[in-house]
Amino acid sequence: MENTPIALKGCSMEDLLTIDELCKRTKYARQSVYNMINKKIFLINQHYYKPTPKKILFKSSAIETWLSGGNVTVLHTPVITTDDQQVQKKEQFYSKINI
């Protein structure tokens, strides 16, 4: 493990999951996981690592904490106006991420 990125040091291989392993454990579709990465629900170096441009490894302990309701981080919140439709979109957004 001489070329291990600094972020991966201290993680055992048993603690890291590929996207397919994560999907099997959580029952989330592959695209849903990619969407959560894109929406910054899963954060790099907190929930997952990218040792190469095409490889994503998820930290199982961080994912388990997230699934149990702890450590939920949302960086992008929808803009809320007085329009009822915007309020409804916000409620749907937060209900999907279990806040």
C-alpha positions, 0 to 999 in steps of 0.5 A: 500500500505504498501508493495509498492516497492520504485519505485512505490511510487508516481505512481497512479494506473491509471498511470500503465498499464498491458502488455495487456492494453499497447498492446491495447493502442499502438497496439503493439503485446505482443511479440514486447513489450517483445522484446523492454524490452529485447533490453532495449528500455523500461527501468526498473524503467523508462518505467516499473516496476516489482513488482513481478518476473512475473508481469510487470507494465508500466508507461503510462506517460513514454510510451506516452512520448516515443510514441511521440518521446521524451526520446528515449533511446537505450543502445545497438547499432549494430556494424558498419563495412564498409560492406553494409549489416551491414549499412543496418541493422543499418538503419533498426534498427533505423527506427523501433524505430523511431530515 
